[in-house]
Amino acid sequence: MTYEEYLDEVTTLIFEKYGLTEKQAITMVMRAQDKEFFVRHDDNEKLRNVDQAHADAKALFEAQASAPAAPAAPRKPR
């Protein structure tokens, strides 16, 4: 599959397997892409397969689940 198809597959798996919204799954994959998580997939076509997509979807979901929550925005005084 192409690089773009691979990213779509990972996004779809995150949405379907882990109960996130489509927007959350897309955001997760885009952030991973920004952090160069998928560079090796772009360079090596053999890494763009369904089994690898399942592994990457799980890795991205678990990484997000274990990341500390973003701090809440400060409240404005009344």
N, C-alpha and C positions, 0 to 999 in steps of 0.2 A: 504494500500500500504506500501511497505517497506520504510525505511528512504531514501535510494538512489532514489527510484521512486518518492518520495515526492520532493526531491531537484530538480530532473529533471522536474517535473510538474511546480514548481515555476519558474524555469529558462525558460521553454517554455512559460509560461504565460507572463513573463516580455518581452520576445522577441516579442511575438505576439501582446500584448495589448499596449505596450508603444514604439514601433518602434525602439528599440535598436538593435544593431547587436547581433548575437549569442555570440560572444566573450565578448561583454559588459555585456550581461545578465549573462553569466557564471562567469565573474569576480565579478559582483555584489553579486551573491549568494555565491561565495567562500569567499569574504570579510565578508559577514554577518555570514557565518559559522565560520570564524576565530574569530569573535567577540562574538561567542556563541549564536547567535540569534536563532539557531535551536535546542539548547540543550533540551528544553522541548518537542520538537517534537520527538526527539530520545527516550526520556524517556516515552512518552505517545502516544501510537499508535492511540488513538482516535483523536489526533490533525492532523494526516496525512490523510486529505481528500481534495476533490476538492474545497469545499467552503473555507476551511482554506488556501489552496494554493492561491486562488484569493486574500484573505485578506492580506496574507503575501507578495505576489507580489506587491500589491498596497503600502503596508507599506514600503517595501524596495525601490521602485521607488520614492515615495514621500520623503523619508529620503535623498536619493541621490540628488533629485532635489532641496531640501532646504539646502543642505550642501554647504558651501562656496567653490568656485572653487579652485583648486590647483594653487598655485602661478606658474607663468611661469618661466622656467629655465633662469638663467641669460645669457645674450648674451655675446659672446666673443668679445672683442674689435677688430677692423679691423686694 
